[in-house]
Amino acid sequence: MSDAASAWRAAEGWDCHAHVFGPYDRFPLAAERSYTPPEAVESAYLDLLARLGLDHGVLVHPSAYGKDHSLLLHALAAQPALRGVVVVQPGDPLALGGLRERGVRGARFSHRSGPGTNFAGSASFDDLCELASALADAGLHAELWTDCNALPAIAPKLLGLPVPIVIDHMGGFDVNAGVDDPGFRALLDLLATGKVWVKLCAYRNLLGAPDWQAGRPFQQRMIEANPERLVWGSDWPHLRVTPVPDTAQLLSMLEEWAGSEVLVDRVLRINPEGLYR
């Protein structure tokens, strides 16, 4: 972590994307799931936040827990500094009404290109369209895990939904296609409207790149499109990535690419305060 980057760290900062798992003797995984992660418990995540110098975190319900939100809701009740994102489908027993009072701020859906990319336990884009009005009534936003191949076809529908949209993993940009890729341009256009937010979490899009600095132009284009709709997510505990990245280095990478104290403060504090408070 460079001294310059750490000096810009925002007080009351937020990590806006993480998952917790276990302990499994108390919070077992769903029988039907697409992956089996190692335990990553609440206390370990709180230790990470302290190491990063951040005060707040957003826990996203993992598909490996299926429809059981017990762990997420337990963590939110125990830790007032945390907020949550659930996964719901039409007809699920989890009632949207009252979730905001319990610390929940959104519901996550998946719409990714390629066969077999949407995990068991995920909610689909069709589910989002059906539930959008109910999400709006409950005061929740919609979070979407998608990519720049799948995004252009659904972009017009996203703009017509009655809820804010938060796109995670920087829209799954294709580092090899470059910043002029039509799918990435579609993401920038959505960001520029102010209706769509993007989580700055570049590393999963750079795993095949020889130098992660290749992600810098993508973040810069997003900043140019709309700095007021950007937040940062660690993606801890970095599921199915080997070797596991150092989360502190990922945060430093964000800060160094941002290049200014004002922008770091906006991404780590001001913007998430508006979205998750």
C-alpha positions in Angstrom: 0.0 0.0 0.0 1.5 3.3 -1.0 1.8 6.1 1.5 -0.1 8.4 -0.8 -3.0 6.1 -1.2 -3.3 5.3 2.5 -3.3 9.0 3.3 -6.4 9.4 1.2 -8.4 6.7 3.1 -11.8 8.1 4.0 -12.9 8.2 7.5 -16.2 6.3 7.8 -15.4 4.5 4.6 -17.3 1.5 3.1 -16.5 -1.8 1.5 -19.6 -2.4 -0.6 -19.3 -6.0 -1.6 -18.3 -9.0 0.6 -19.6 -12.4 1.6 -19.5 -14.4 4.8 -19.8 -18.2 5.2 -20.3 -20.2 8.4 -19.4 -21.4 10.9 -21.0 -24.4 9.1 -22.1 -26.2 12.2 -24.4 -23.2 12.8 -25.1 -21.9 9.3 -24.9 -24.9 6.9 -24.8 -24.4 3.1 -27.7 -25.3 0.9 -27.8 -28.9 -0.3 -28.1 -27.8 -3.9 -25.3 -25.3 -4.7 -22.8 -24.6 -7.4 -19.7 -24.3 -5.2 -18.5 -25.1 -1.7 -16.4 -22.3 -0.2 -14.2 -22.5 2.9 -15.6 -20.8 6.0 -15.2 -17.0 6.0 -16.9 -15.9 9.2 -18.2 -12.6 10.4 -15.4 -11.9 12.8 -12.8 -12.4 10.1 -14.6 -9.9 7.9 -14.7 -7.4 10.7 -11.0 -7.8 11.2 -10.5 -7.2 7.5 -12.4 -3.9 7.7 -10.3 -2.8 10.6 -7.1 -3.7 8.7 -8.4 -1.7 5.7 -9.2 1.3 7.8 -12.9 1.1 6.8 -15.9 1.4 9.2 -18.8 -0.1 7.2 -19.4 -3.2 5.0 -22.1 -4.5 2.7 -22.7 -8.3 2.9 -24.2 -9.9 -0.3 -26.1 -13.1 0.3 -24.2 -15.9 -1.5 -26.1 -18.3 -3.8 -24.5 -21.2 -1.9 -26.9 -20.5 0.9 -29.9 -20.8 -1.4 -33.1 -19.3 0.2 -31.7 -19.4 3.8 -30.8 -15.9 4.8 -30.2 -16.8 8.5 -26.5 -15.9 8.4 -27.0 -12.6 6.6 -29.8 -11.4 8.9 -27.9 -12.6 12.0 -24.8 -10.6 11.0 -26.9 -7.4 10.3 -28.6 -7.7 13.7 -25.3 -8.1 15.5 -23.3 -5.5 13.6 -25.0 -2.1 13.0 -22.1 -1.0 10.8 -23.1 -3.6 8.2 -25.8 -3.5 5.5 -27.1 -6.4 3.4 -28.2 -7.5 0.0 -30.6 -10.5 -0.3 -31.4 -12.9 -3.2 -35.1 -13.3 -3.8 -37.4 -14.9 -6.4 -41.1 -14.5 -6.9 -43.0 -16.6 -4.4 -40.1 -16.9 -1.9 -41.1 -16.9 1.8 -38.7 -14.0 2.5 -41.0 -11.0 2.7 -39.5 -7.8 1.3 -41.5 -5.5 3.6 -39.5 -4.8 6.7 -36.2 -5.8 5.3 -34.9 -2.3 5.2 -35.5 -1.8 8.9 -33.3 -4.9 9.4 -30.4 -3.4 7.5 -31.1 -4.8 4.0 -30.7 -2.3 1.2 -31.0 -4.4 -2.0 -31.7 -7.6 -3.8 -29.2 -9.3 -6.2 -30.0 -10.8 -9.6 -27.8 -12.5 -12.2 -27.8 -12.1 -15.9 -24.5 -13.3 -17.4 -23.5 -14.5 -20.8 -22.3 -18.0 -21.6 -23.8 -21.4 -20.6 -23.8 -22.4 -16.9 -22.7 -19.0 -15.6 -25.7 -18.3 -13.4 -25.2 -20.3 -10.2 -27.8 -22.5 -8.5 -29.6 -20.3 -6.0 -29.3 -17.2 -8.1 -32.3 -15.0 -9.1 -32.6 -14.1 -12.8 -33.2 -10.9 -14.8 -36.8 -12.0 -15.4 -37.2 -12.3 -11.6 -35.9 -8.7 -11.3 -38.4 -7.5 -13.8 -41.3 -9.2 -11.9 -40.2 -8.0 -8.5 -39.1 -4.5 -9.4 -42.3 -2.8 -8.1 -42.2 -4.7 -4.9 -38.5 -3.8 -4.4 -39.4 -0.1 -4.9 -42.3 -0.4 -2.4 -39.8 -1.9 0.1 -37.3 0.8 -0.4 -34.7 -1.5 -1.9 -32.5 -1.3 -4.9 -31.6 -4.0 -7.4 -28.1 -5.3 -7.7 -27.1 -7.0 -10.9 -24.3 -9.4 -11.7 -23.8 -9.2 -15.4 -21.2 -8.6 -18.0 -20.6 -6.4 -21.0 -21.6 -9.1 -23.5 -25.1 -9.5 -21.9 -25.7 -5.9 -20.9 -26.6 -4.2 -24.1 -29.6 -6.3 -24.7 -31.2 -5.5 -21.3 -30.0 -1.9 -21.0 -33.3 -0.3 -22.2 -35.3 -2.4 -19.7 -33.0 -1.5 -16.8 -33.7 2.2 -17.4 -37.4 1.6 -17.3 -37.4 -0.2 -13.9 -38.7 1.7 -10.9 -35.6 1.1 -8.7 -32.0 2.1 -8.7 -29.7 -0.5 -10.3 -26.3 -1.4 -8.9 -24.0 -3.3 -11.3 -21.3 -5.2 -9.5 -17.8 -6.3 -10.6 -17.5 -3.3 -12.9 -19.9 -4.8 -15.3 -17.6 -7.7 -16.1 -15.7 -5.7 -18.7 -13.5 -7.6 -21.2 -10.0 -6.2 -20.8 -9.0 -7.7 -24.2 -11.9 -5.9 -26.0 -10.8 -2.5 -24.6 -12.6 0.6 -23.5 -14.2 1.1 -27.0 -16.0 -2.3 -26.8 -19.8 -1.7 -27.5 -20.8 -3.5 -24.3 -18.5 -1.4 -22.2 -19.8 1.7 -23.9 -23.3 0.6 -23.0 -22.3 0.3 -19.4 -20.9 3.9 -19.5 -24.1 5.2 -21.0 -26.1 3.6 -18.2 -23.8 5.0 -15.6 -24.1 8.5 -17.1 -27.9 8.5 -16.6 -27.5 8.6 -12.9 -30.0 5.7 -12.4 -27.3 3.0 -12.5 -24.4 2.6 -10.0 -21.3 0.5 -10.5 -19.1 -1.2 -7.9 -15.5 -0.7 -8.7 -14.0 -4.1 -8.2 -11.7 -4.7 -11.1 -9.6 -7.8 -10.3 -11.9 -10.6 -11.5 -11.9 -9.0 -15.0 -8.1 -9.0 -15.0 -7.3 -12.5 -13.9 -6.0 -13.4 -17.4 -4.2 -10.2 -17.9 -0.4 -10.1 -17.5 -0.6 -6.7 -15.8 -3.5 -5.6 -13.7 -2.7 -2.0 -14.7 -4.7 -2.8 -17.8 -7.8 -2.2 -15.7 -6.9 1.5 -15.0 -8.4 2.9 -18.2 -11.7 1.2 -17.5 -12.0 2.7 -14.1 -11.0 6.1 -15.5 -13.7 6.0 -18.1 -16.3 5.2 -15.4 -15.0 8.2 -13.4 -15.4 10.4 -16.4 -18.9 9.0 -17.0 -20.3 9.7 -13.5 -18.1 9.8 -10.4 -21.2 10.2 -8.2 -22.5 6.7 -8.9 -19.3 4.7 -8.1 -18.7 2.7 -4.9 -15.9 0.2 -4.1 -16.3 -3.5 -3.2 -13.5 -5.9 -2.0 -15.3 -9.1 -3.1 -13.8 -10.7 0.0 -13.2 -13.7 0.5 -12.3 -13.8 -3.2 -14.1 -17.1 -4.0 -12.6 -19.5 -6.5 -9.6 -17.2 -7.2 -6.1 -18.7 -6.9 -3.8 -17.3 -5.6 -6.1 -15.3 -3.3 -5.4 -11.5 -3.8 -4.4 -9.3 -0.9 -7.5 -7.2 -0.3 -5.5 -4.3 1.0 -3.6 -4.2 -2.3 -6.9 -4.2 -4.2 -8.0 -1.1 -2.2 -4.7 0.6 -2.8 -5.1 -0.1 -6.5 -8.5 1.6 -6.5 -7.0 4.7 -4.7 -4.0 5.0 -6.9 -6.1 4.8 -10.0 -8.4 7.4 -8.6 -5.6 9.8 -8.3 -7.1 12.3 -5.9 -8.2 12.6 -2.3 -11.5 14.1 -3.3 -12.4 11.2 -5.6 -11.3 8.6 -3.1 -13.5 10.2 -0.4 -16.4 10.3 -2.8 -16.1 6.6 -3.8 -15.4 5.2 -0.3 -17.6 7.5 1.8 -19.9 10.0 0.2 -21.5 7.7 -2.5 -22.0 4.6 -0.3 -23.5 6.8 2.4 -26.2 7.8 0.0 -26.8 4.3 -1.3 -26.6 2.2 1.8 -27.5 4.5 4.8 
